[in-house]
Amino acid sequence: MNKSKVLFLCTGNSARSQMAERLLRALAGEQFEVFSAGTEPKGSILPEVQEAMREVGIDTSAQWSKSVMEYMGKVNFGYVITVCADAEENCPVVFLNMGTHLHWPFDDPAKFSGDDETRLSSTRRVRDQIEERLRLWLIELDITPQDYRQI
């Protein structure tokens, strides 16, 4: 089976696109090759993102922030999904013209303020919103999402 390639794109590739990448792999990794990148990558994943994902059984310790330019001219994506307004505005046109382009804006965990627990709680909310959107999208594609959470 030839897997469709999916790119999740945001600004820093330190939170939303990373969560979307790992969640789609967990929900339907056998159906897709999944990537994430940023228009201005930050180099690492936010600690609260790592913790929020660990809480649902997904290890992000091997993930790192990548530039969208790493894929320019190398990968043809079936889906390009922007998860923030900045990436939507600054995405290289070459990516927006390939496959299906979707825009799913989510709040940016990198901009959350407050103490550690407040930022983690807000990041959990975004994680759950991304998962809910992915589940709906998979159902639209007639793909049954896998149950991956370790309870």
C-alpha positions as CSV (number, residue, x, y, z in Angstrom):
1,M,0.0,0.0,0.0
2,N,1.3,3.5,-1.0
3,K,0.8,5.7,2.1
4,S,-0.3,9.3,1.6
5,K,2.2,11.8,3.0
6,V,0.9,14.4,5.5
7,L,2.8,17.6,6.5
8,F,1.7,19.5,9.6
9,L,3.0,23.0,9.4
10,C,3.2,25.8,12.0
11,T,5.7,28.5,12.9
12,G,8.1,27.1,15.4
13,N,7.5,23.3,15.1
14,S,7.8,23.1,18.9
15,A,4.2,22.4,19.8
16,R,1.0,22.1,17.6
17,S,2.5,20.6,14.5
18,Q,4.6,18.2,16.7
19,M,1.5,17.1,18.6
20,A,-0.5,16.6,15.4
21,E,2.3,14.6,13.8
22,R,2.6,12.2,16.7
23,L,-1.2,12.0,17.3
24,L,-1.8,11.1,13.6
25,R,0.9,8.4,13.8
26,A,-0.8,7.0,16.9
27,L,-4.3,7.2,15.4
28,A,-3.6,6.0,11.8
29,G,0.1,5.6,11.3
30,E,-0.4,2.6,9.0
31,Q,-2.4,4.8,6.6
32,F,0.0,7.8,6.4
33,E,3.6,8.9,6.3
34,V,3.5,11.8,8.7
35,F,5.8,14.8,9.0
36,S,5.9,18.2,10.7
37,A,7.8,21.3,10.2
38,G,8.0,25.0,11.0
39,T,8.4,28.2,8.9
40,E,10.7,29.4,11.7
41,P,11.7,26.3,13.7
42,K,12.7,26.8,17.3
43,G,15.0,23.7,17.6
44,S,13.3,21.9,20.4
45,I,9.9,20.8,21.6
46,L,8.3,22.6,24.6
47,P,8.6,20.7,27.9
48,E,4.9,21.0,28.5
49,V,4.2,19.5,25.1
50,Q,6.5,16.6,25.9
51,E,4.7,16.1,29.2
52,A,1.2,16.4,27.8
53,M,2.0,13.8,25.1
54,R,3.7,11.5,27.6
55,E,0.5,11.5,29.7
56,V,-1.4,9.9,26.8
57,G,1.4,7.3,26.2
58,I,3.2,9.1,23.3
59,D,7.0,9.6,23.6
60,T,8.2,12.8,21.9
61,S,11.8,12.6,23.2
62,A,13.2,11.6,19.7
63,Q,11.3,14.5,18.0
64,W,13.0,17.8,17.1
65,S,12.0,21.0,15.5
66,K,12.5,21.0,11.7
67,S,12.3,23.6,8.9
68,V,9.8,23.3,6.1
69,M,12.8,23.9,3.8
70,E,14.1,20.4,4.6
71,Y,11.2,19.1,2.5
72,M,11.3,21.6,-0.3
73,G,11.7,19.7,-3.6
74,K,12.2,16.4,-1.8
75,V,8.8,15.3,-0.7
76,N,5.4,15.4,-2.5
77,F,2.7,15.7,0.2
78,G,-0.8,14.4,-0.3
79,Y,-2.0,16.7,2.5
80,V,-0.5,19.9,3.9
81,I,-2.2,21.0,7.1
82,T,-1.4,24.4,8.6
83,V,-2.2,24.6,12.3
84,C,-1.6,28.3,12.8
85,A,-2.4,31.6,11.0
86,D,1.3,32.5,10.6
87,A,2.1,29.3,8.8
88,E,-0.9,29.7,6.7
89,E,0.3,33.1,5.6
90,N,4.0,32.2,5.3
91,C,3.8,28.7,3.9
92,P,5.9,28.3,0.7
93,V,3.4,28.3,-2.2
94,V,4.9,25.0,-3.5
95,F,3.4,23.2,-0.5
96,L,0.0,24.9,-0.8
97,N,-0.2,23.8,-4.4
98,M,0.3,20.1,-3.8
99,G,-2.2,17.6,-2.7
100,T,-5.0,18.8,-0.4
101,H,-4.4,21.9,1.7
102,L,-6.3,22.2,5.0
103,H,-6.1,24.9,7.7
104,W,-6.9,24.0,11.3
105,P,-5.9,26.8,13.6
106,F,-5.1,26.1,17.3
107,D,-3.9,28.2,20.1
108,D,-0.1,28.3,20.5
109,P,1.3,26.6,23.6
110,A,4.5,28.6,23.2
111,K,2.5,31.8,24.0
112,F,0.8,30.4,27.1
113,S,1.7,32.3,30.3
114,G,1.4,31.5,33.9
115,D,3.0,28.9,36.1
116,D,4.0,25.4,34.9
117,E,0.7,23.8,35.8
118,T,-1.3,26.5,34.1
119,R,0.7,26.2,30.9
120,L,0.5,22.4,31.0
121,S,-3.2,22.5,31.5
122,S,-3.6,24.8,28.5
123,T,-1.3,22.6,26.4
124,R,-3.5,19.5,27.3
125,R,-6.5,21.4,26.0
126,V,-4.8,22.0,22.7
127,R,-3.6,18.4,22.5
128,D,-7.1,17.2,23.0
129,Q,-8.5,19.7,20.4
130,I,-5.9,18.5,17.8
131,E,-6.8,14.8,18.6
132,E,-10.5,15.6,18.2
133,R,-10.0,17.3,14.9
134,L,-7.8,14.4,13.6
135,R,-10.4,11.9,14.6
136,L,-13.1,13.8,12.7
137,W,-10.9,14.1,9.7
138,L,-10.1,10.4,9.7
139,I,-13.8,9.6,9.9
140,E,-14.4,11.9,6.9
141,L,-11.8,9.8,5.1
142,D,-13.5,6.6,6.1
143,I,-10.6,5.6,8.3
144,T,-11.3,4.2,11.8
145,P,-8.9,5.8,14.3
146,Q,-7.0,3.4,16.5
147,D,-7.3,3.4,20.2
148,Y,-3.8,4.2,21.4
149,R,-4.2,5.8,24.8
150,Q,-2.6,3.9,27.7
151,I,-5.0,4.2,30.6
